Amino acid sequence: MARTWLSIRVDFVEGRGKHLWPRPGRIFAAARNHTFEQFANAIDDAFARWDRSHLQEFTLADKTRLCIPDLEWEIEGERMHDFRSVKLSRLHPGEQFVYVFDLGDDWTHLCTVGPDRIDPVETLGILPDRPLPYWGWGDIPDQYCRRWDGDDGESPLPQDPKLTDLPPLRPYWGSQSHWRRP
């Protein structure tokens, strides 16, 4: 396979009014014929978004907005296009653009097209049918900033049971373990 795919770095910059530092990130392999909608879905998968019922959009350097067009969201002087049909082939090496998931919480990502094309089979080991991350780093915040099941955002952190609440399926798990760590 030829080196025809794009490598796109995505840095997770901010959301819910907080800047993330150090910034978590992922690097994606994407074919030039993939759509921006497919790329948005890949980003959301890679950053553990499970509630997809939110608006999202890309903003390119020339102020072009890629989203599901809605006349109520149009801003004068900006061009709006349907991201379900716009292909990644419009991107160029080194180009930077922004992806925002959930226009209320503004989970914002800086996307940077890599300088060189890549071979997906060489990089990923497969030829995927959609954009796919092949490198990543950093802690990913929960979409709703929940720290545990049942967190209401105001409760104090529960006491750590030190693995005693788990079934004894591993040597250090369970309340009766004789394999206690020192």
KOLPAGU-608079 format. One line per 4 residues: number of its first residue (from 1); their letters; for each residue x, y, z of C-alpha. Coordinates in steps of 0.02 Angstrom, whole numbers, plus 50000, padded with zeros to 5 digits. Example, Ala and Ser with C-alpha at 12.3 -4.5 7.8 and 13.67 -1.06 7.14 Angstrom:
% KOLPAGU-608079
1	as	50615 49775 50390; 50684 49947 50357
***
This chain:
% KOLPAGU-608079
1	mart	50000 50000 50000; 50063 50174 49959; 50090 50316 50081; 49925 50400 50040
5	wlsi	49842 50423 50210; 49850 50577 50321; 49923 50575 50495; 49825 50698 50604
9	rvdf	49876 50744 50781; 49732 50792 50897; 49773 50884 51059; 49632 50896 51187
13	vegr	49645 51078 51243; 49495 51122 51352; 49316 51089 51403; 49185 51135 51533
17	gkhl	49280 51297 51566; 49445 51211 51611; 49609 51205 51516; 49690 51033 51512
21	wprp	49874 51023 51553; 49968 50921 51509; 49857 50900 51359; 49799 50724 51316
25	grif	49818 50681 51134; 49798 50552 50997; 49872 50532 50824; 49755 50466 50690
29	aaar	49777 50383 50523; 49641 50444 50403; 49610 50419 50218; 49585 50572 50111
33	nhtf	49413 50505 50060; 49351 50494 50241; 49228 50630 50290; 49247 50753 50432
37	eqfa	49098 50667 50514; 49195 50503 50514; 49344 50594 50587; 49234 50672 50723
41	naid	49168 50499 50770; 49346 50431 50780; 49399 50575 50893; 49247 50548 51005
45	dafa	49284 50361 51016; 49467 50393 51058; 49422 50519 51194; 49290 50405 51274
49	rwdr	49133 50503 51231; 48983 50394 51265; 48840 50521 51254; 48841 50572 51071
53	shlq	48681 50674 51074; 48775 50839 51066; 48815 50961 50925; 48991 50963 50858
57	eftl	49088 51062 50729; 49255 51090 50647; 49322 51264 50613; 49456 51276 50480
61	adkt	49591 51411 50474; 49493 51507 50341; 49342 51513 50461; 49246 51380 50364
65	rlci	49131 51288 50485; 49096 51103 50456; 48945 51036 50549; 48766 50988 50521
69	pdle	48707 51155 50449; 48577 51250 50548; 48523 51425 50499; 48502 51472 50683
73	weie	48687 51437 50715; 48753 51533 50564; 48877 51672 50602; 48895 51815 50480
77	germ	49054 51806 50376; 49082 51620 50406; 49049 51484 50281; 48954 51331 50344
81	hdfr	48964 51161 50258; 48892 50991 50299; 49029 50889 50382; 48941 50728 50331
85	svkl	48996 50754 50150; 49156 50858 50158; 49310 50748 50133; 49476 50758 50224
89	srlh	49558 50778 50053; 49539 50966 50073; 49674 50962 50209; 49858 51001 50178
93	pgeq	50018 50956 50272; 50043 51066 50425; 49865 51134 50420; 49784 51165 50589
97	fvyv	49599 51169 50629; 49485 51151 50781; 49359 51017 50827; 49229 51053 50962
101	fdlg	49120 50917 51035; 48966 50974 51133; 48944 51158 51094; 48882 51186 51272
105	ddwt	49030 51110 51365; 49152 51156 51224; 49266 51003 51228; 49395 51084 51112
109	hlct	49534 50999 51014; 49675 51069 50907; 49702 50960 50754; 49865 50967 50655
113	vgpd	49894 50876 50491; 50063 50788 50491; 50198 50839 50368; 50206 50669 50282
117	ridp	50080 50545 50216; 50077 50371 50295; 50044 50193 50240; 49899 50130 50349
121	vetl	49951 49948 50339; 50129 49991 50390; 50071 50108 50530; 49917 50015 50595
125	gilp	49943 49838 50534; 49773 49843 50448; 49677 49941 50318; 49531 50013 50420
129	drpl	49369 50077 50347; 49370 50233 50454; 49497 50350 50537; 49588 50261 50677
133	pywg	49707 50318 50815; 49879 50239 50816; 49964 50332 50958; 49905 50421 51113
137	wgdi	49945 50491 51285; 49867 50576 51436; 49722 50562 51556; 49551 50586 51477
141	pdqy	49421 50676 51582; 49248 50600 51593; 49125 50686 51477; 49022 50743 51627
145	crrw	49169 50754 51749; 49106 50606 51850; 49241 50524 51953; 49147 50365 51999
149	dgdd	48979 50282 51968; 48848 50384 52058; 48956 50542 52075; 48846 50696 52085
153	gesp	48992 50816 52067; 48981 50877 52247; 49013 50724 52354; 49182 50697 52436
157	lpqd	49292 50560 52365; 49243 50392 52440; 49370 50298 52545; 49481 50180 52443
161	pklt	49441 49999 52493; 49617 49945 52439; 49552 49803 52328; 49456 49719 52470
165	dlpp	49290 49751 52382; 49341 49642 52234; 49309 49455 52212; 49464 49349 52246
169	lrpy	49499 49319 52062; 49676 49391 52073; 49807 49362 52209; 49789 49537 52285
173	wgsq	49600 49549 52273; 49469 49515 52406; 49458 49535 52593; 49527 49361 52635
177	shwr	49683 49369 52528; 49841 49299 52605; 49938 49375 52460; 49931 49551 52532
181	rp	50054 49673 52462; 50176 49740 52593
***
